Amino acid sequence: MINKDYFKYLIKQNKKYLILIYVIGIIIPFWMFNEHTPTLCTTGVLSLVYGLGLSCIVPIYLFSFLQKKKSNILYFSLPIKKESLYLTTSLFSYFATILPVVIYQLITQSIVAYKMNISFGGFILTIILTIVHMFAMNTLITTITLLTQNSVDNFICSFAYIFLPLLIYIALNNCASNIVYTMMLGKGNYTRSLNAILYYLSIPYNGLAQMKYIGLPVTHISSIYWFIISIALSFVNYRLFIKRTVEQSETHTKSFFMYPLIIIFGIFAMLLVMYTTDFKSNVLTFTIIFMIYLIMYYFSKRKVYFNWKIPTIFILLVVSCIGFSSVYADTKGFHSIYEVPTTSSIKSASFNLFFETDFETKTAIKYKGVNVNDINYNSGSKNKSSKDKTNFVNFINNVIDQNLITQYDDFYSNSNNNNFYTMNVYYTIHSTTDVEGFVNREYIIEEKNIEKVLDLVAKYNLYKFNN
């Protein structure tokens, strides 16, 4: 149960900080009031950035008494049950963070509504998304605070858990980029599907991305996911707080979910980023990463010593890195990196051709009386039948299977031909995480192959020629 007297005490004790929170936050509606063309997206992003910052700082501050033995003894000796102490402190944490941000969002959105029309659904959705992501961040930081035994570990682990998803993304993107460089034919956003990882690993990324595309009709499955995770962590936090003892304060953090897990994922990600097929380069970079690993490991233990477990863990991480990189390359990113989307995933598709030349020796050819630069296809909203999409996909696959496309990087590094064609292909695909659902490819077609490509355009009825 919530202890009302203790809640009032927290308000009184932290009055100056509450005033500071409200004073700083007033900048948001004040800034929006002076904007000539404020948008719902801008108000949502600004408010959420401020809210996420508060949700990181406030729980660390409110539960900081757990990191000090004297404070621990004092708080646990209060005539309040542990259950009430936790619930009241958590409620005050939400009160001090979510409430002011929501108030400012209501003010700023009212300003936006005054200056331009906004939908009631978008108005409500920005409030819900703000509450969900601030609740998620607050709960996560509280979990880290309850699993650490001192203030330094609390700060470092909180920082690590916020930025570790970005490092994991960079590592996977590096692997994906290597696949694209060696296997894919064109130039485009081949690794875009990796963005989905950040939706489910990073609270700030998910929240800000959802706010950015607030006006689009998208299902916010990842936000529901974070809400469920937050509810689960709330129960975990409750149990951790009840079991917390004074002896845990001011010691080095031992929980596997803190330094050990952070070190494993952090070092593994670093290895993936730096791994190459060149053995000599790996020796140098892996040695540097091993030094970083030792620093992280010894800092987590707060002492320097040696046993076979230390190098064994690193060797296992190196082996895992090499194995993962090989499997990731062989499966093309576990089938997440593709040249052509599947027919069922495509909502619409289009392409256009363009003649690249030095404009001195040659002009673009004509095919059945049509200049190549004028040949294009766009399914738009009119052609949504399965047959249309199948024809388009078969056309692209036929061009690839007949070797009519020259690999993008190879062409620019080896070719001396100044006259060639580019084929730009665009897809919009069904997606629940990548709200834009946009895929683009740019292909090189040499002069000797262009007529065969145009024969396929005619074969699949992608352009109406005058025969």
C-alpha positions in Angstrom: 0.0 0.0 0.0 1.0 3.6 -0.6 2.1 5.5 2.5 0.5 9.0 2.2 2.6 10.5 5.0 5.8 9.4 3.4 4.6 10.6 -0.1 4.0 14.0 1.4 7.4 13.9 3.0 9.0 13.2 -0.3 7.2 16.1 -1.9 8.4 18.4 0.9 11.9 17.1 1.0 12.3 17.4 -2.8 10.4 20.6 -3.3 13.3 22.5 -4.8 14.0 19.7 -7.3 10.3 19.6 -8.3 10.3 23.3 -8.9 13.5 22.9 -11.0 11.9 20.2 -13.1 8.8 22.4 -13.8 11.0 25.5 -14.5 13.2 23.7 -17.0 10.2 22.1 -18.6 8.4 25.4 -19.3 11.0 26.0 -22.0 9.2 23.4 -24.2 5.8 25.1 -24.5 7.5 28.6 -24.5 9.6 27.5 -27.4 6.6 26.0 -29.2 4.6 29.2 -28.7 7.2 31.2 -30.5 7.5 28.7 -33.4 5.7 29.9 -36.5 4.9 26.3 -37.7 4.9 24.0 -34.7 4.2 20.3 -35.4 2.8 17.4 -33.4 6.0 15.5 -34.1 8.2 18.3 -32.8 6.2 18.6 -29.6 6.3 14.9 -29.0 10.0 14.5 -29.6 11.0 17.5 -27.4 8.8 16.4 -24.6 10.0 12.8 -24.8 13.7 13.8 -24.8 13.1 15.8 -21.7 11.0 13.0 -20.1 13.6 10.3 -20.8 16.3 12.4 -19.3 14.2 12.8 -16.1 13.4 9.1 -16.1 17.1 8.3 -16.0 18.1 10.8 -13.3 15.1 10.7 -10.8 15.0 7.0 -10.0 18.8 6.9 -9.4 18.4 9.9 -7.0 15.4 8.6 -5.2 16.8 5.1 -4.6 20.3 6.3 -3.9 19.8 5.5 -0.2 20.2 1.8 -1.1 23.8 2.4 -2.1 24.9 3.8 1.3 24.8 1.7 4.5 23.9 4.5 6.9 21.1 5.7 4.7 20.0 2.1 4.2 19.8 1.5 7.9 17.9 4.8 8.4 15.3 4.2 5.7 14.7 0.5 6.6 14.3 1.5 10.3 11.4 3.9 9.5 8.0 2.8 10.7 7.0 1.9 7.2 6.9 -1.6 5.7 9.3 -2.3 2.9 6.5 -2.9 0.5 5.1 0.6 1.2 8.5 2.2 1.1 9.1 0.8 -2.4 5.6 1.5 -3.8 5.5 5.0 -2.4 9.0 5.9 -3.7 8.2 4.4 -7.1 4.9 6.3 -7.3 6.7 9.6 -6.4 9.3 8.8 -9.1 6.5 8.6 -11.7 4.8 11.7 -10.2 8.0 13.7 -10.4 8.8 12.8 -14.0 5.7 11.7 -16.0 3.2 14.2 -14.6 5.1 17.4 -15.5 6.1 16.2 -18.9 2.5 15.2 -19.7 1.3 18.6 -18.5 3.8 20.3 -20.8 2.7 18.1 -23.7 -0.9 19.0 -23.2 0.1 22.7 -23.3 2.3 22.4 -26.4 -0.2 20.3 -28.2 -2.9 22.9 -27.4 -0.6 25.5 -29.0 -0.2 23.2 -32.1 -3.9 22.7 -32.3 -4.4 26.5 -32.1 -2.0 27.2 -34.9 -2.9 24.2 -37.1 -5.3 21.3 -37.2 -4.3 18.0 -35.5 -6.2 14.8 -35.1 -7.6 13.9 -31.7 -6.1 10.4 -32.2 -2.6 11.8 -32.7 -3.1 14.1 -29.7 -3.9 11.1 -27.5 -1.3 8.9 -29.0 1.6 11.3 -28.2 0.5 11.3 -24.6 0.3 7.5 -24.4 3.7 7.0 -26.1 5.3 9.5 -23.7 3.9 7.8 -20.7 4.8 4.3 -21.9 8.4 5.1 -22.8 9.0 7.2 -19.7 7.5 4.4 -17.6 9.8 1.9 -19.4 12.9 4.0 -18.9 12.1 4.7 -15.2 11.5 1.0 -14.5 14.7 -0.1 -16.3 16.9 2.4 -14.4 15.2 1.3 -11.1 16.1 -2.3 -11.9 19.7 -1.4 -12.5 19.8 0.7 -9.3 18.4 -2.3 -7.3 20.9 -4.7 -8.9 24.0 -2.5 -8.1 25.6 -2.0 -4.8 27.2 1.4 -5.1 26.7 4.7 -6.9 29.6 4.4 -9.3 28.3 1.0 -10.5 24.8 2.4 -10.7 25.9 5.2 -13.0 28.1 3.1 -15.2 25.7 0.2 -15.7 22.8 2.6 -16.4 24.9 4.4 -19.0 25.9 1.0 -20.5 22.4 -0.3 -20.8 21.2 2.8 -22.5 24.1 2.8 -25.1 24.8 -0.9 -25.4 22.0 -1.5 -27.9 23.6 1.1 -30.2 26.9 -0.8 -30.1 25.2 -4.1 -30.9 23.5 -2.4 -33.8 26.8 -1.0 -35.1 28.3 -4.4 -34.9 25.5 -6.1 -36.8 25.5 -3.3 -39.3 29.2 -3.8 -39.9 28.6 -7.5 -40.6 25.7 -6.7 -42.9 27.7 -4.0 -44.8 30.4 -6.7 -45.5 27.7 -8.9 -46.9 26.4 -6.1 -49.1 29.8 -5.2 -50.3 30.7 -8.8 -51.4 27.3 -10.2 -52.4 24.8 -7.6 -53.4 24.6 -6.1 -56.9 23.3 -2.6 -56.4 23.5 0.3 -54.1 20.7 0.9 -51.6 19.4 0.6 -48.1 20.1 -3.2 -47.9 20.7 -3.0 -44.1 17.6 -1.1 -43.3 15.9 -4.1 -41.7 18.4 -4.0 -38.9 16.7 -0.9 -37.6 14.1 -3.3 -36.2 16.6 -4.5 -33.6 16.8 -1.0 -32.0 13.0 -0.9 -31.7 13.2 -3.8 -29.3 16.5 -3.1 -27.6 16.5 0.7 -27.1 13.8 2.6 -25.3 15.0 6.0 -26.5 15.3 4.9 -30.1 11.8 3.3 -30.1 10.2 6.2 -28.4 11.7 8.9 -30.6 11.1 6.9 -33.8 7.4 6.4 -32.9 7.1 10.1 -32.2 8.8 11.1 -35.4 6.2 9.1 -37.5 3.3 9.9 -35.2 1.1 11.0 -38.1 1.5 7.8 -40.0 -1.1 4.9 -39.6 1.4 2.4 -38.1 0.8 -0.2 -35.4 3.0 0.5 -32.4 3.8 -3.2 -31.6 7.2 -2.3 -30.2 5.6 0.2 -27.7 3.3 -2.5 -26.5 6.3 -4.7 -26.1 8.1 -2.2 -23.9 5.0 -1.7 -21.8 4.8 -5.4 -21.1 8.5 -5.5 -20.3 8.0 -2.6 -17.9 5.2 -4.3 -16.1 7.4 -7.4 -15.7 10.3 -5.4 -14.5 8.0 -3.7 -11.9 7.3 -7.0 -10.3 11.0 -7.9 -10.4 11.9 -4.6 -8.8 9.4 -5.2 -6.1 11.0 -8.5 -5.2 14.5 -7.1 -5.4 13.6 -4.3 -3.0 12.0 -6.6 -0.5 15.0 -8.9 -0.5 17.5 -6.0 -0.3 19.8 -6.1 2.8 22.0 -3.5 4.4 25.1 -5.7 3.7 24.6 -5.3 -0.1 25.4 -1.6 0.1 28.9 -0.1 -0.6 30.3 -3.4 -2.0 31.2 -4.2 -5.6 28.3 -5.3 -7.8 28.0 -9.1 -8.2 24.8 -9.5 -10.2 25.4 -11.4 -13.5 22.9 -9.0 -15.2 25.2 -6.1 -14.6 29.0 -6.1 -15.3 29.3 -9.8 -16.6 26.5 -9.4 -19.1 27.6 -5.9 -20.1 31.2 -7.1 -20.6 30.1 -10.1 -22.7 27.8 -8.2 -25.0 30.1 -5.2 -25.2 33.3 -7.2 -26.0 31.4 -9.4 -28.4 30.1 -6.4 -30.3 33.6 -4.8 -30.4 35.0 -8.0 -31.9 32.2 -8.1 -34.5 33.0 -4.5 -35.5 36.7 -5.0 -35.9 36.7 -8.6 -37.3 38.0 -9.0 -40.8 39.3 -11.9 -42.9 42.8 -10.5 -42.7 44.6 -12.5 -39.9 47.3 -9.9 -39.2 44.7 -7.1 -38.7 42.7 -9.3 -36.4 45.8 -10.0 -34.2 46.4 -6.3 -33.6 42.7 -5.3 -33.1 41.9 -8.3 -31.0 44.9 -7.6 -28.7 43.7 -4.1 -28.1 40.2 -5.4 -27.4 41.7 -7.9 -25.0 43.3 -5.0 -23.1 39.9 -3.3 -22.9 38.4 -6.5 -21.7 40.9 -6.9 -18.9 40.3 -3.3 -17.8 36.6 -3.8 -17.7 36.9 -7.2 -16.0 39.3 -6.0 -13.3 37.2 -2.8 -12.7 34.1 -4.9 -12.2 36.0 -7.0 -9.6 37.8 -4.0 -8.1 41.0 -6.0 -8.0 43.7 -7.4 -10.3 44.4 -11.1 -10.4 44.8 -13.9 -12.8 43.0 -17.3 -13.4 42.3 -19.3 -16.5 38.7 -18.2 -16.5 39.7 -14.7 -17.7 41.4 -15.6 -21.0 39.0 -18.5 -21.5 36.0 -16.2 -21.7 37.7 -14.0 -24.2 38.8 -16.9 -26.4 35.2 -18.2 -26.4 34.0 -14.7 -27.4 36.6 -14.6 -30.3 35.5 -18.1 -31.4 31.8 -17.0 -31.1 32.5 -13.9 -33.1 34.2 -15.8 -36.0 31.4 -18.4 -36.0 28.6 -15.8 -35.9 30.2 -13.8 -38.7 30.5 -16.9 -40.9 26.9 -18.0 -40.3 25.6 -14.4 -40.6 27.4 -14.1 -44.0 26.2 -17.6 -45.3 22.6 -16.9 -44.3 22.7 -13.2 -45.6 22.0 -11.8 -42.1 19.6 -14.7 -41.2 17.7 -13.9 -44.4 17.2 -10.3 -43.4 19.4 -8.9 -46.2 18.0 -9.4 -49.6 18.3 -8.1 -53.2 14.6 -8.3 -54.0 11.8 -8.3 -51.4 9.3 -11.2 -51.6 6.1 -10.6 -53.6 3.9 -11.0 -50.5 5.8 -8.2 -48.6 5.5 -5.6 -51.4 2.7 -3.0 -51.3 3.9 -1.0 -54.3 6.9 -0.9 -56.6 8.4 1.3 -59.3 11.5 1.8 -61.5 13.0 4.2 -63.9 15.9 4.1 -66.3 18.5 6.8 -66.9 21.3 7.1 -69.4 24.7 8.1 -67.9 27.1 9.5 -70.5 29.8 12.0 -71.2 27.3 13.8 -73.6 29.9 14.0 -76.4 30.0 10.6 -78.2 26.6 9.1 -77.7 22.9 9.5 -76.8 20.5 7.2 -75.2 18.9 4.6 -77.4 15.3 4.4 -78.3 13.3 1.2 -77.8 10.2 0.7 -79.9 10.1 4.5 -80.5 10.5 5.4 -76.8 13.6 7.2 -75.4 15.0 5.0 -72.6 15.0 7.9 -70.2 11.2 8.0 -70.5 10.7 4.4 -69.7 9.4 3.9 -66.1 6.9 1.9 -64.1 4.9 2.8 -61.0 2.3 0.5 -59.6 1.0 3.3 -57.4 -2.4 2.8 -55.9 -4.1 1.5 -59.0 -2.3 -1.8 -59.6 -2.4 -3.8 -56.4 -3.2 -7.2 -57.8 -1.0 -10.1 -56.9 -0.2 -10.6 -60.7 1.2 -7.1 -61.0 3.5 -7.6 -58.1 4.5 -11.0 -59.3 5.3 -9.6 -62.8 7.5 -6.9 -61.3 9.4 -9.3 -59.0 9.9 -11.8 -61.9 11.2 -9.0 -64.1 13.9 -8.0 -61.5 14.8 -11.6 -60.8 15.1 -12.3 -64.6 17.4 -9.3 -65.0 19.6 -10.6 -62.2 19.5 -14.3 -63.3 20.5 -13.4 -66.9 23.5 -11.4 -65.5 22.3 -8.1 -67.1 23.3 -6.1 -64.0 27.0 -5.2 -63.3 27.9 -5.2 -59.6 27.9 -1.6 -58.5 31.3 -1.4 -56.8 33.1 -3.5 -59.4 31.8 -1.3 -62.3 33.0 2.0 -60.7 36.4 0.5 -59.7 37.2 -1.3 -63.0 35.2 0.1 -65.9 36.5 2.7 -68.3 33.2 2.9 -70.1 31.6 6.4 -69.8 28.3 5.4 -71.3 26.0 3.2 -69.2 22.5 3.0 -67.8 21.2 3.1 -64.2 18.0 1.4 -63.2 16.5 2.8 -60.0 14.1 0.5 -58.3 11.8 1.5 -55.4 9.6 -0.7 -53.2 7.2 0.1 -50.4 6.8 -2.9 -48.2 4.5 -4.1 -45.4 6.3 -3.5 -42.1 5.3 -3.2 -38.4 8.6 -1.6 -37.2 10.1 0.3 -40.1 7.3 2.8 -40.4 8.5 4.1 -43.7 8.6 0.6 -45.2 10.8 1.9 -48.1 13.4 -0.1 -50.0 15.5 1.4 -52.8 18.1 -0.1 -55.2 20.3 1.5 -57.8 21.7 -0.9 -60.5 24.3 -0.5 -63.2 23.4 -1.8 -66.7 26.1 -1.7 -69.3 25.2 -0.6 -72.9 25.6 -4.2 -74.2 22.8 -5.4 -71.9 20.2 -2.6 -72.1 18.2 -4.0 -75.0 17.8 -7.3 -73.2 16.5 -5.5 -70.1 14.0 -3.6 -72.2 12.8 -6.8 -73.8 12.0 -8.0 -70.3 10.2 -4.8 -69.6 8.0 -5.4 -72.6 7.6 -9.1 -71.7 6.1 -8.4 -68.3 4.0 -5.5 -69.5 5.6 -2.9 -67.2 5.5 -0.2 -69.8 3.0 0.5 -72.7 5.0 0.6 -75.9 3.7 1.6 -79.3 4.3 -1.5 -81.3 
